[in-house]
Amino acid sequence: MNFYERSEMDKLLTFDEVINRTGYSRPRIYELIKLGIFPRKIKIGSRKVAFIESEIKSWIQEKISTSTK
């Protein structure tokens, strides 16, 4: 999948949306990002970050898959 195909499918999630989807707090998400085990945020403004929805969905699905094995 190239950049243009991906960008048509993905949307950006705010930090609050990611918190709601994962159940993790903001500090915990930052900790997981620092450890390299959570999708990286992208800067979309001088004081605003977002996450790529498909990366968050994949991360959640991976957690579900590993917990049911």
Disulfide bonds with the S-S distance in Angstrom:
none
